[in-house]
Structure formats: C-alpha cells, structure tokens
C-alpha cells in the first residue's frame, strides 16, 4: 500500500500558518514512507471561496517549498481536485445513501431549528437535530420535493451506544452517539457539506492517512458512519495538537499574526518558518533546533509528536530566523534582501509615492521607513489626542478590511469613505487615527497607496496592534461589535 496524505484548505481568506503546519507534517509523513502528498481545495462555501484566495494558497505553500504531487494546478489521476468541480460525484453518493436508507430529506425551517436548539440548551442537553423529518412517508417526501420545497439531506445516526476508533497519537477514543448530530450532507443550495465531501474525496483519492488538527476529533463519528454506510475502509487518523498563542489560547489573528503572507512580507525566510513549524509539538531525535524540511522528513516519526499545545511565539521565530540570516553567505544575503523588498518590481510600486516628494535621495529613508521596515506603534496618548474616536474608527476599519476581497486603492477608499459617513466625519478627520496606526506618524505618504504597498496582512496586523495599545475592555469590545453591526445595517439598506 502506497502512503497518500493530503492537505485540503478552503480558499476563503489568507493562507493560515496552521495550514502550513498541517501540510508540513502530512508531507513529511508521506515522503518518509515513500508516499505521495496531495493538495485538494475544499471550496464548497460558494459565498466565501475566491480565486484570489486560491492563488494565495498556491503561492504561500510554494514559497515554503511544500510541493505536492497532485492538485488543482498540476492535475493527477484522481481529479478534479476542487470540490466545486466534483458536485455530480457527491450527488451520486448521497443518492446511494438515500436508496439504502442511511440518509433522509429534511424540510425543517431555520426558525424551527433555532427554536429546537434553544429548548435543548434550556434543558441542558447537547444541541442536535431531533429527527423531526425521519417519520415522513415516501409519498410525503416525494410530494414536497415535487413542489420545490427547500430542503437538506441529513445522515442517520444511531440513537444508542458509542463510536469507538483508534487515533495514531491518542489511542482509543470513544464518543457516545447521543453527542453526534444528524449531520447535513447536502445543503439547500445543492452543495455538499465538509463531512460528506471529505469522506468521498479521501476514499476516491486513495488517501491512506489523515493527519489533521485536534479540533476535528468530534467529527470522526460522522465520518466513521459514512465509511461504514458506503462499505469502505476508513483511513488511519492522527489528530495533531493545535497551535497556541503565548497565553495558550487557540492561535488566532486577534492575538497573533496568522497569515503565511505576513511572515513572508516582514522578512521571515521560508526555511526558517518551516523549521519553526516543524518544532511545533515535534522534535528531532538529537533534539537540535535548527533543521531543514528534508532533514525532518528523513527521520520523521509520529511517535515524537507531543500532545501538549505548541506555542507559536513570534519572538522565538524571529530568533530562529536570525540564525538563518547570519549563516547566509554575503552574496546570498544580498540576494534574499533584494528578493524580499529591494527588487525592480517592488520598487516600481514605491517610486510613484516618493519621486515627486523627494529633493535628495537621502530624504527617502525617512519617507519610506514604515513601508520597507517595521514601525513603532505610537502610545495610547497619541491616539487620545486626536479629535476623532480612534478606537471606534480603527476597530470598524479593521472589521471592514477583513472582509475586503479586492485589496486595491479604490476599494480601500470607498470602504473608508462609507465609514466616515457613518461616523459623520470628514474623510480627513476619519483617516487621522489610521495614518497614526499604520505609519506611526501624524503625517505620512498617501494612506491608501501605503495600504496597497504594505498589503492586507501587514495592514491588519498594525491596526490590531494599535487597538491593543489603545486598550479596549471586553465590555467596550462588545459595544464596538454592536456598533459595527449597526453600520452594516445602514450600509446595506
């Protein structure tokens, strides 16, 4: 049996360091055993999946050197490798589940389901579907389908007993069926949910081992049932520990930069980032801290994975990156520097911002320091001295920027102009806290051009850092969330 593993990200946002972490371990495991590593895109969230996010995933994983043998861009014998292109396959398989009485049509409205869950929570019960549509007769179902009534297709789940399975890292795990929901398999829009698609795809793509994050442990019973219903063998599973913030909470962009692109843009070397991700819950047999992905692959053993939550510490990553930088030959250091920022393509986007504002080349350093390097975030007093409500403006702008699909000047301008109108502020006054948060200065190069140059990842990190400096209590954060919801309501009228 040839070992085959996969990584299956959703192209719905910035490529996450957690994706790279799971990809690294899957690739190391497969290649160590002479197997193959596959890339698949789980893009069945039609509203959020974008080609731009897909492109970023390819670029980020390739920048890290995590090559795949099969995937949407390189093809392969088990394609297509985008779930959105496999819809007939899912429909065929769910039809089999309906024919064998392992799935059923559910016509429950969102209002009924919300009320059901509220009642279950009030009784202290696990929220799960109550089987309301299980008793519908075949004639009733046929009539409601013929009438075009909106529906989903759910899987049947045993009412008694428990699911038992072996995890390659955690041993025997048992989960009562009473805690497992009658999962939706096909949504009302005809698209499959993750749970149906991942089982069908992993089987048809001959995946032998699934290495994924521990947050998916509670999904194993649903997947085990589907494998059983289809009469297939289930791949071996290993649930890796989640990456953690320094305070040991789950790694999140609210507390730590999570985009792979961010680390590339601030000058972290790809080999250093891979090295650091390899240290997340795993160690070399000789305990050394500096090693390449190939060296990791050569000795990779799942038994060396520690289940304690590995802490993703930017200070430790920066230290490790420094070790790599200091060991580069001078010529290669220069090449890396040029490749990172000081290349013709990158400079071409910077020159229009500074050329007409420059009298001496020496003036450039002070003008662009916050663009080509880091910036020191001003103290809270600097934001408090502004007339505009800094915390509210930065919070709402950050929320709006996190949903912005096209990171280009006009879209950024329109976004801020809309928010300025909501705050009843002149655009110039609205932008003051943003100038300060992004550049660390009260006056800088044009803001929107600066945002385009910095990119979405660095921009959003700087806005979050400014909010941290200003200080927002939990009570104030909840109020900001309500205020932003009000903005969305007025904007969408």
PEPE-V168165 format. One record per pair of residues at least 12 apart in sequence whose C-alpha atoms are under 8 Angstrom apart, sorted by the first residue. I is the first residue (numbers start at 1). J is the second residue. Records with the same first field share a line. If there is no record, write none. Layout:
# PEPE-V168165
I = J  J
This chain:
# PEPE-V168165
2 = 34  35  36  208
3 = 30  33  34  35  36  207  208  209
4 = 30  35  36  37  38  206  207  208  209
5 = 26  27  29  30  35  36  37  38  207  208  209  210  211
6 = 23  26  27  37  38  39  40  207  210
7 = 19  22  23  26  37  38  39  40
8 = 39  40  41  42
9 = 40  41  42
10 = 41  42  43  49
11 = 41  42  43  48  49  50  51  53  54  57
12 = 43  48  49  50  53  54
13 = 49  53
14 = 53  56  57  259  260  261
15 = 53  56  57  60  259  260  261
16 = 258  259  260
17 = 258  259  260
18 = 243  258
20 = 61  260  277
21 = 274  277  278  280
22 = 211  212  213  240
23 = 66
24 = 66  274  277  278
25 = 211  278
26 = 210  211
27 = 66  297
28 = 293  296  297  298  300
29 = 297  300  301  302
31 = 297
32 = 297  298  299  300
36 = 68  69
37 = 68  69  70
38 = 68  69  70  71
39 = 68  69  70  71  72  81
40 = 71  72  81  82  83
41 = 54  72  81  82  83
42 = 82  83  84  194
43 = 82  83  84
44 = 83  84  191  192  193  194
60 = 260  261
63 = 270
64 = 270  271  273  274
65 = 270
78 = 204  205
83 = 197
87 = 191  192
90 = 192  196  197  200
93 = 200
94 = 185  186
97 = 229  230
102 = 155  156  229
103 = 153  154  155  156
104 = 133  134  153  154  155  156
105 = 133  134  141  151  152  153  154
106 = 133  134  151  152  153  154
107 = 133  149  150  151  152
108 = 132  133  151
113 = 129
116 = 130
126 = 179
127 = 181
128 = 179  180  181  182
129 = 181  182
131 = 182
150 = 188
151 = 187  188
152 = 184  185  186  187  188
153 = 184  185  186  187
154 = 182  183  184  185  186
155 = 182  183  184  185
156 = 182  183
157 = 177  180  181  182  225
158 = 177  178
159 = 177  178
160 = 176  177  178
161 = 176  177  178
162 = 174  175  176  177  178
163 = 175  176  177  221
164 = 221
166 = 237
167 = 236  237  238  239
168 = 236  237  238  239  302
169 = 238  239  240  302  303  305  307
170 = 238  239
175 = 218  221
177 = 221
180 = 221  222
183 = 195  222
195 = 219  222  223
196 = 223  226
199 = 223  226  227
203 = 232  234
207 = 235
208 = 235  236
209 = 235  236  237  238
210 = 235  236  237  238
211 = 237  238  239  240
212 = 237  238  239  240
213 = 239  240  241  242
214 = 239  240  241  242
215 = 239  242
216 = 239
217 = 239
240 = 305  307
241 = 281  306  307  308  309  310
242 = 309  310
243 = 280  309  310  311  312
244 = 309  310  311  312
245 = 311  312  313
246 = 311  312  313
248 = 309  311
251 = 312
254 = 464
257 = 461
259 = 457
261 = 457
262 = 457  458
265 = 340  458
266 = 373  374  458
267 = 340
268 = 318  321
269 = 321  324
271 = 292  293
272 = 317  320  321  324
273 = 317  321
274 = 292  293
275 = 290  291  292  293
276 = 317  320
278 = 293  296
280 = 310  311  312
281 = 305  306  307  308  309  310
282 = 304  305  306
283 = 304  305
284 = 296  299
285 = 299
290 = 320
341 = 372
349 = 453
350 = 453
353 = 445  446  449
354 = 367  445
367 = 444  445
370 = 438  439  440
371 = 439  450  453  454
375 = 438  439  440
376 = 440
377 = 437  440  462  465  466  469
378 = 436  437  440  441  466  469
379 = 469  470
380 = 469  470  471
383 = 433  436  470
386 = 432  433
387 = 429
388 = 429  430  432  433
390 = 433
391 = 467  470  472
392 = 480
393 = 430  433  434
394 = 433  434  463  466  467
395 = 463  467  480
396 = 419  480  484
397 = 415  416  419
398 = 460  463  464
400 = 415
401 = 415  456  460
402 = 460
407 = 452  455  456
408 = 452
409 = 448  449  451  452
412 = 448
413 = 448
416 = 431
418 = 491
419 = 487
422 = 487
434 = 463
435 = 447
437 = 462  463  466
438 = 459  462  463
